[in-house]
Amino acid sequence: MWVLYQNEFIKREDVHIDMEDRGYQFGDGVYEVVRVYNGRCFRLIEHTDRLVASASSILLNLPHTKEEINAMLEKLVQLNQLGTGYIYLQYTRGVAPRYHGFPESTTPVLTAYVKEKPIPEKMLAEGIDVILAEDIRWLRCDIKSLNLLGAVLSYEQAKKAGKEEAILHRNQIVTECSLANIFMIKNKEIITHPVTTMILNGITRRVTLELADKHGYIVNEREFTVTELLGADEVFATGTTIEVMPVVSIDDQPVGNRLPGTITKELQALFANERNSFETRT
């Protein structure tokens, strides 16, 4: 496998990360996950824009322009002959003696690799079971930083319960999932948490909202409670690798009739059309 390390494409076994890299010691860095369909990077510009915004939020000056990053990622996909999968990329602040303050001079470290991952057709057709969990993450969830321990612990809690995800809440206000954004539908109204520092503005979230608006659905970006969520007609999550994923039970309580709902399936079809159109676009 070819890996992008700094400005070079090298073999995986030749990548060596310094033990004093600030990403390793402090989680001092940012990352992105980009979906690839049929060898093409889906919504790459939006991902790169968010990467740069996240870096700016932690005062990290990236050594590459957005255009340079895009070109390198597209070449990485080509070198690995990736069909359907994703790219993981991250920048850390670089290597410096361990000290909480920013180093006076350091070079950010870029690492990126690809992985095959098919569209989860079975899960999309059947939906997933989830749990509720207290949102214990830091207060800048809008930054896609390497500090993911809160999300990791919530996801592990879900897996130990035999479920696929955890829907998070702060003081009974639903925020998002450990790995995805969350939506509820009540009386044909699509509701999701507004863009604040409490959630990551997911790329698939944005695409879903664009499609819903374009096709005349009622959309309301507002806070909603756990009680509202448990009384929803339909619930679904969105994410880079899960697309528009139905949620069919929460803490073992069925959502609707425990089957993917009508509007959720319609949004799935709209997203699939967008994805398929993108795959064949020239």
Summary of the structure (lengths in Angstrom):
residues: 282
radius of gyration: 19.3
end to end distance: 27.3
largest distance: 58.5
contacts: 887
relative contact order: 0.14
helix: 32%
strand: 31%
